[in-house]
């Protein structure tokens, strides 16, 4: 109210967008499990997903084969999307993200249906997540991963200690055997020398 309005010379001057701007939706394809939650929860039915099943060989000998869904098509029709963000919120595997990009206007409405290749390109424009609050609680996923890493490290340390003890015990046994052999050899040599000396004195 107290300052004069200034017209931003777009597109020469790009606007400074808030960090949580809802521009376009990016797809991280590697995280998608084709659970269809985003398509079912979309109020505009603007998400199109096609997939097929593949058989995965058993991970261990004697195991059972498993089937998994393979993504064939993931498209979003942005001419219908109302940018509510429900699909991003319900995705349990973090496969969808907001990108602040907004320059994707088209002269043909059919071009506003972006396939998964285009959605993957938008992922490179997704900003990094904000840093965690130092006073916040540790996320459950991080705590579980840390506990698993600590447990694995403890198991490895225990195995290394047992191996070192076994090596020390083997070394001690070898030393005892060497000492016993040396003592036996010395005793045998002394006895032989004493017998030779005794025989010599007796002959004399």
BALOBA-1460 file (C-alpha; in Angstrom, 3 decimals):
// residues 204
<rec num="1" residu="x" x="0.000" y="0.000" z="0.000"/>
<rec num="2" residu="x" x="2.837" y="2.423" z="0.740"/>
<rec num="3" residu="x" x="5.056" y="1.431" z="-2.188"/>
<rec num="4" residu="x" x="4.620" y="1.946" z="-5.890"/>
<rec num="5" residu="x" x="3.800" y="-1.161" z="-7.888"/>
<rec num="6" residu="x" x="6.494" y="-2.371" z="-10.241"/>
<rec num="7" residu="x" x="5.690" y="-4.445" z="-13.282"/>
<rec num="8" residu="x" x="7.967" y="-7.466" z="-13.623"/>
<rec num="9" residu="x" x="9.313" y="-7.666" z="-17.157"/>
<rec num="10" residu="x" x="8.501" y="-11.316" z="-17.722"/>
<rec num="11" residu="x" x="9.963" y="-13.374" z="-19.406"/>
<rec num="12" residu="x" x="13.156" y="-11.312" z="-19.299"/>
<rec num="13" residu="x" x="12.873" y="-11.158" z="-15.502"/>
<rec num="14" residu="x" x="11.894" y="-14.456" z="-13.916"/>
<rec num="15" residu="x" x="9.635" y="-14.259" z="-10.857"/>
<rec num="16" residu="x" x="10.891" y="-15.317" z="-7.443"/>
<rec num="17" residu="x" x="8.591" y="-18.197" z="-6.581"/>
<rec num="18" residu="x" x="7.948" y="-19.524" z="-3.070"/>
<rec num="19" residu="x" x="9.782" y="-22.774" z="-2.311"/>
<rec num="20" residu="x" x="6.533" y="-24.789" z="-2.177"/>
<rec num="21" residu="x" x="5.083" y="-23.495" z="-5.433"/>
<rec num="22" residu="x" x="2.729" y="-25.941" z="-7.139"/>
<rec num="23" residu="x" x="3.919" y="-25.690" z="-10.695"/>
<rec num="24" residu="x" x="4.028" y="-29.141" z="-12.240"/>
<rec num="25" residu="x" x="4.229" y="-32.721" z="-10.955"/>
<rec num="26" residu="x" x="7.418" y="-34.694" z="-11.461"/>
<rec num="27" residu="x" x="7.658" y="-38.485" z="-11.488"/>
<rec num="28" residu="x" x="10.521" y="-40.462" z="-9.927"/>
<rec num="29" residu="x" x="9.883" y="-43.634" z="-11.877"/>
<rec num="30" residu="x" x="12.220" y="-45.874" z="-9.869"/>
<rec num="31" residu="x" x="10.044" y="-45.454" z="-6.766"/>
<rec num="32" residu="x" x="6.745" y="-46.207" z="-8.489"/>
<rec num="33" residu="x" x="5.297" y="-49.642" z="-7.660"/>
<rec num="34" residu="x" x="2.123" y="-49.216" z="-9.741"/>
<rec num="35" residu="x" x="-0.043" y="-49.334" z="-6.619"/>
<rec num="36" residu="x" x="-2.590" y="-47.090" z="-8.416"/>
<rec num="37" residu="x" x="-3.314" y="-45.055" z="-5.279"/>
<rec num="38" residu="x" x="-2.657" y="-41.749" z="-7.042"/>
<rec num="39" residu="x" x="-4.973" y="-42.599" z="-9.933"/>
<rec num="40" residu="x" x="-7.757" y="-43.809" z="-7.621"/>
<rec num="41" residu="x" x="-7.574" y="-40.784" z="-5.312"/>
<rec num="42" residu="x" x="-7.354" y="-38.169" z="-8.077"/>
<rec num="43" residu="x" x="-10.651" y="-36.214" z="-8.014"/>
<rec num="44" residu="x" x="-10.240" y="-35.220" z="-11.680"/>
<rec num="45" residu="x" x="-9.229" y="-38.662" z="-12.982"/>
<rec num="46" residu="x" x="-6.385" y="-37.074" z="-14.895"/>
<rec num="47" residu="x" x="-3.738" y="-39.721" z="-14.135"/>
<rec num="48" residu="x" x="-3.415" y="-42.604" z="-16.574"/>
<rec num="49" residu="x" x="-1.395" y="-45.679" z="-15.609"/>
<rec num="50" residu="x" x="-0.774" y="-48.885" z="-17.568"/>
<rec num="51" residu="x" x="1.315" y="-51.800" z="-16.366"/>
<rec num="52" residu="x" x="1.944" y="-55.510" z="-16.801"/>
<rec num="53" residu="x" x="3.120" y="-58.304" z="-14.524"/>
<rec num="54" residu="x" x="6.480" y="-60.019" z="-14.768"/>
<rec num="55" residu="x" x="7.701" y="-63.137" z="-12.995"/>
<rec num="56" residu="x" x="10.774" y="-62.665" z="-10.824"/>
<rec num="57" residu="x" x="12.981" y="-65.713" z="-10.179"/>
<rec num="58" residu="x" x="13.432" y="-66.797" z="-6.554"/>
<rec num="59" residu="x" x="16.026" y="-64.877" z="-4.589"/>
<rec num="60" residu="x" x="17.380" y="-68.062" z="-2.966"/>
<rec num="61" residu="x" x="17.598" y="-71.643" z="-4.203"/>
<rec num="62" residu="x" x="14.405" y="-73.524" z="-3.433"/>
<rec num="63" residu="x" x="12.370" y="-70.331" z="-3.086"/>
<rec num="64" residu="x" x="9.173" y="-69.416" z="-4.883"/>
<rec num="65" residu="x" x="8.883" y="-67.215" z="-7.927"/>
<rec num="66" residu="x" x="7.302" y="-63.823" z="-7.380"/>
<rec num="67" residu="x" x="5.365" y="-61.508" z="-9.664"/>
<rec num="68" residu="x" x="5.821" y="-57.759" z="-9.767"/>
<rec num="69" residu="x" x="4.142" y="-54.911" z="-11.604"/>
<rec num="70" residu="x" x="6.133" y="-53.177" z="-14.320"/>
<rec num="71" residu="x" x="5.166" y="-49.634" z="-15.289"/>
<rec num="72" residu="x" x="4.290" y="-49.212" z="-18.974"/>
<rec num="73" residu="x" x="2.670" y="-45.784" z="-18.963"/>
<rec num="74" residu="x" x="2.302" y="-42.959" z="-16.470"/>
<rec num="75" residu="x" x="0.690" y="-39.812" z="-17.821"/>
<rec num="76" residu="x" x="-0.930" y="-36.744" z="-16.291"/>
<rec num="77" residu="x" x="-3.374" y="-34.553" z="-18.195"/>
<rec num="78" residu="x" x="-2.587" y="-31.046" z="-16.923"/>
<rec num="79" residu="x" x="-5.557" y="-29.629" z="-18.796"/>
<rec num="80" residu="x" x="-7.719" y="-31.421" z="-16.207"/>
<rec num="81" residu="x" x="-5.425" y="-31.259" z="-13.177"/>
<rec num="82" residu="x" x="-6.531" y="-28.785" z="-10.513"/>
<rec num="83" residu="x" x="-3.201" y="-28.992" z="-8.611"/>
<rec num="84" residu="x" x="-4.745" y="-30.225" z="-5.395"/>
<rec num="85" residu="x" x="-1.682" y="-32.349" z="-4.581"/>
<rec num="86" residu="x" x="-3.671" y="-35.352" z="-3.372"/>
<rec num="87" residu="x" x="-1.704" y="-37.715" z="-5.614"/>
<rec num="88" residu="x" x="1.565" y="-36.549" z="-4.062"/>
<rec num="89" residu="x" x="0.215" y="-36.849" z="-0.534"/>
<rec num="90" residu="x" x="-1.179" y="-40.367" z="-0.928"/>
<rec num="91" residu="x" x="1.854" y="-41.816" z="-2.740"/>
<rec num="92" residu="x" x="3.398" y="-44.202" z="-0.166"/>
<rec num="93" residu="x" x="6.707" y="-44.566" z="-1.991"/>
<rec num="94" residu="x" x="7.673" y="-40.920" z="-2.732"/>
<rec num="95" residu="x" x="7.345" y="-41.237" z="-6.494"/>
<rec num="96" residu="x" x="5.601" y="-37.887" z="-7.117"/>
<rec num="97" residu="x" x="6.962" y="-34.425" z="-6.294"/>
<rec num="98" residu="x" x="6.030" y="-30.802" z="-6.816"/>
<rec num="99" residu="x" x="8.215" y="-28.819" z="-9.188"/>
<rec num="100" residu="x" x="8.061" y="-25.008" z="-9.283"/>
<rec num="101" residu="x" x="8.239" y="-24.995" z="-13.104"/>
<rec num="102" residu="x" x="5.223" y="-23.363" z="-14.729"/>
<rec num="103" residu="x" x="6.334" y="-22.631" z="-18.290"/>
<rec num="104" residu="x" x="4.688" y="-25.488" z="-20.147"/>
<rec num="105" residu="x" x="1.890" y="-23.742" z="-22.027"/>
<rec num="106" residu="x" x="0.896" y="-25.334" z="-25.335"/>
<rec num="107" residu="x" x="-1.111" y="-24.226" z="-28.342"/>
<rec num="108" residu="x" x="-2.816" y="-27.628" z="-28.512"/>
<rec num="109" residu="x" x="-4.680" y="-28.973" z="-25.492"/>
<rec num="110" residu="x" x="-3.615" y="-32.514" z="-26.350"/>
<rec num="111" residu="x" x="-0.006" y="-31.541" z="-25.721"/>
<rec num="112" residu="x" x="-0.820" y="-30.925" z="-22.051"/>
<rec num="113" residu="x" x="-0.941" y="-34.681" z="-21.417"/>
<rec num="114" residu="x" x="2.601" y="-35.353" z="-20.256"/>
<rec num="115" residu="x" x="3.927" y="-38.896" z="-20.470"/>
<rec num="116" residu="x" x="6.368" y="-40.419" z="-18.015"/>
<rec num="117" residu="x" x="9.437" y="-39.286" z="-19.985"/>
<rec num="118" residu="x" x="8.370" y="-35.662" z="-19.693"/>
<rec num="119" residu="x" x="7.368" y="-36.121" z="-16.049"/>
<rec num="120" residu="x" x="10.818" y="-37.568" z="-15.375"/>
<rec num="121" residu="x" x="12.432" y="-34.460" z="-16.874"/>
<rec num="122" residu="x" x="10.517" y="-32.315" z="-14.370"/>
<rec num="123" residu="x" x="12.231" y="-34.211" z="-11.542"/>
<rec num="124" residu="x" x="15.484" y="-32.365" z="-12.239"/>
<rec num="125" residu="x" x="13.737" y="-29.089" z="-11.354"/>
<rec num="126" residu="x" x="12.387" y="-30.303" z="-8.002"/>
<rec num="127" residu="x" x="14.111" y="-28.321" z="-5.216"/>
<rec num="128" residu="x" x="15.937" y="-30.108" z="-2.446"/>
<rec num="129" residu="x" x="13.905" y="-30.716" z="0.718"/>
<rec num="130" residu="x" x="14.442" y="-28.245" z="3.564"/>
<rec num="131" residu="x" x="16.838" y="-29.152" z="6.336"/>
<rec num="132" residu="x" x="15.413" y="-30.862" z="9.388"/>
<rec num="133" residu="x" x="14.811" y="-28.834" z="12.510"/>
<rec num="134" residu="x" x="17.647" y="-29.595" z="14.966"/>
<rec num="135" residu="x" x="15.096" y="-29.863" z="17.778"/>
<rec num="136" residu="x" x="12.806" y="-32.218" z="15.846"/>
<rec num="137" residu="x" x="12.519" y="-35.911" z="16.598"/>
<rec num="138" residu="x" x="14.522" y="-38.304" z="14.511"/>
<rec num="139" residu="x" x="12.437" y="-39.807" z="11.671"/>
<rec num="140" residu="x" x="11.386" y="-43.396" z="12.239"/>
<rec num="141" residu="x" x="12.987" y="-44.519" z="8.986"/>
<rec num="142" residu="x" x="16.330" y="-42.979" z="9.936"/>
<rec num="143" residu="x" x="16.169" y="-44.472" z="13.438"/>
<rec num="144" residu="x" x="15.359" y="-47.942" z="12.052"/>
<rec num="145" residu="x" x="18.194" y="-47.717" z="9.522"/>
<rec num="146" residu="x" x="20.628" y="-46.533" z="12.206"/>
<rec num="147" residu="x" x="19.664" y="-49.387" z="14.550"/>
<rec num="148" residu="x" x="20.072" y="-51.915" z="11.752"/>
<rec num="149" residu="x" x="23.506" y="-50.494" z="10.890"/>
<rec num="150" residu="x" x="24.583" y="-50.559" z="14.547"/>
<rec num="151" residu="x" x="23.384" y="-54.165" z="14.918"/>
<rec num="152" residu="x" x="25.274" y="-55.213" z="11.788"/>
<rec num="153" residu="x" x="28.421" y="-53.418" z="12.994"/>
<rec num="154" residu="x" x="28.154" y="-55.151" z="16.385"/>
<rec num="155" residu="x" x="27.799" y="-58.547" z="14.702"/>
<rec num="156" residu="x" x="30.827" y="-57.869" z="12.505"/>
<rec num="157" residu="x" x="32.877" y="-56.725" z="15.501"/>
<rec num="158" residu="x" x="31.876" y="-59.847" z="17.453"/>
<rec num="159" residu="x" x="32.835" y="-62.077" z="14.528"/>
<rec num="160" residu="x" x="36.176" y="-60.293" z="14.187"/>
<rec num="161" residu="x" x="36.851" y="-60.684" z="17.936"/>
<rec num="162" residu="x" x="36.016" y="-64.395" z="17.806"/>
<rec num="163" residu="x" x="38.286" y="-64.838" z="14.793"/>
<rec num="164" residu="x" x="41.104" y="-63.028" z="16.620"/>
<rec num="165" residu="x" x="40.627" y="-65.214" z="19.717"/>
<rec num="166" residu="x" x="40.648" y="-68.339" z="17.570"/>
<rec num="167" residu="x" x="43.815" y="-67.158" z="15.854"/>
<rec num="168" residu="x" x="45.455" y="-66.457" z="19.229"/>
<rec num="169" residu="x" x="44.404" y="-69.879" z="20.540"/>
<rec num="170" residu="x" x="45.818" y="-71.537" z="17.439"/>
<rec num="171" residu="x" x="49.057" y="-69.594" z="17.829"/>
<rec num="172" residu="x" x="49.323" y="-70.561" z="21.506"/>
<rec num="173" residu="x" x="48.718" y="-74.220" z="20.639"/>
<rec num="174" residu="x" x="51.383" y="-74.059" z="17.938"/>
<rec num="175" residu="x" x="53.850" y="-72.470" z="20.369"/>
<rec num="176" residu="x" x="53.091" y="-75.124" z="22.989"/>
<rec num="177" residu="x" x="53.584" y="-77.866" z="20.425"/>
<rec num="178" residu="x" x="56.852" y="-76.301" z="19.259"/>
<rec num="179" residu="x" x="58.076" y="-75.965" z="22.851"/>
<rec num="180" residu="x" x="57.135" y="-79.568" z="23.624"/>
<rec num="181" residu="x" x="58.908" y="-80.780" z="20.512"/>
<rec num="182" residu="x" x="62.005" y="-78.734" z="21.362"/>
<rec num="183" residu="x" x="62.020" y="-80.029" z="24.933"/>
<rec num="184" residu="x" x="61.600" y="-83.601" z="23.737"/>
<rec num="185" residu="x" x="64.435" y="-83.172" z="21.264"/>
<rec num="186" residu="x" x="66.697" y="-81.627" z="23.901"/>
<rec num="187" residu="x" x="65.902" y="-84.413" z="26.373"/>
<rec num="188" residu="x" x="66.532" y="-87.050" z="23.755"/>
<rec num="189" residu="x" x="69.854" y="-85.430" z="22.847"/>
<rec num="190" residu="x" x="70.886" y="-85.184" z="26.506"/>
<rec num="191" residu="x" x="69.929" y="-88.788" z="27.125"/>
<rec num="192" residu="x" x="71.817" y="-89.932" z="24.069"/>
<rec num="193" residu="x" x="74.874" y="-87.935" z="25.090"/>
<rec num="194" residu="x" x="74.696" y="-89.362" z="28.639"/>
<rec num="195" residu="x" x="74.409" y="-92.898" z="27.325"/>
<rec num="196" residu="x" x="77.390" y="-92.434" z="25.028"/>
<rec num="197" residu="x" x="79.444" y="-90.975" z="27.859"/>
<rec num="198" residu="x" x="78.461" y="-93.842" z="30.166"/>
<rec num="199" residu="x" x="79.352" y="-96.460" z="27.606"/>
<rec num="200" residu="x" x="82.704" y="-94.801" z="26.991"/>
<rec num="201" residu="x" x="83.569" y="-94.745" z="30.697"/>
<rec num="202" residu="x" x="82.522" y="-98.368" z="31.024"/>
<rec num="203" residu="x" x="84.766" y="-99.420" z="28.161"/>
<rec num="204" residu="x" x="87.645" y="-97.522" z="29.661"/>
